[in-house]
Amino acid sequence: MRLALSFAAALLVAAPVLANETAAPAALERAPRQGEVLRDTGGRLIGKVYQAQPSGAVLAIVNGATVRIPANTLSIVDGKLVTTLTKSEALKLK
């Protein structure tokens, strides 16, 4: 009985931690879509989304190269996917 209570208590403590590890960042109001255009904050074209990752980051095709754009640089502005990175900064991440 004591072992069962200890196990149940451990699950109660671990559940919020496990939930946070698997959840994507809640920074975006919607998930990026494959093929969606990615722009910088000035509205200039950076590339196209190849794949959205569970972490919230996206893989984008920028000048023919696949680049991982971190989730913390992404936002949705007027319904468009925007990154705080410039094209040259994004290309340095490949």
N, C-alpha and C positions, 0 to 999 in steps of 0.2 A: 504494500500500500504506500509506504513511504517513498519507494522508488517511482511509483506512478505519479505521485504528487510532485516529486522533484522534476520528473520529465515534463509534466504539464506546465510547471512554473518556468522551466527553461524555454519551452515553446512560446509562452506568452511574452517573454523578454526578447526572444529572437525574432518573432514575427515582424515587428516594425522594421527591424534592420534588414531582413530578407526582402521585404517589400520595397525598401528604398534602393537596394542594389539592382533590382530588375526593372524598375520604373525609369522611363525616359525622362529627361528634363522637361519641365512644364513651361518652358519659355515661349513656345510657339502656340498660337491659337489653333493651328491645324498642322497636320503632318505634311512635310514636303512630298511632292508627287514625282514619280519617274517622268523624265522629259520636261519638267518644269524649268523655266528660265531662271537663272540665278543672277542677280544684279548687285552692284555695290550701292552704297548709300547715296551716291550721286545719280543713280539710275543707269549707269553704264553696264553693259553686258559683261558678265564674268564667265559664264558657261551654262551648261545644262545639267540637271540632276540625273545621274545615272542610277543611283540607288540611295534610299534613305536607310540609315542604320538604326538598330535598336537603341543605341546610346543617344540618339538625337542628331548626330552628325550626318552629313551627306557625302556621298562620293559624287563628284561632279567632273564632267569633261571640260577641261579648260585648255584651249589651244591644242587639242588632240591628246592631252595627258590626263590621266585619272588622278584627281586630287581629293584628299579627305578634308572637308571644310568642317571645323569644330562646331558643335552645337551652340557654344556660348557666343559665337559670332553671328548667329542666324536670327532673323526676325521676319515677321510678316508685316509689310507696310502697304496699305491700300490694296490688300489682297495679293501682293506680290512678294516672292521670296527674296530677301535682302541679306547680304553679309556686310560686316564692318570691314572686311578685308578688301584690298585693291586686287586687281588681276595679278600684278607682279608679286604681291604678298602671297596670294593663293598658289601661284606657280612654285614658290619656294617651299611649299609644304609637300610637294610630290615626292 
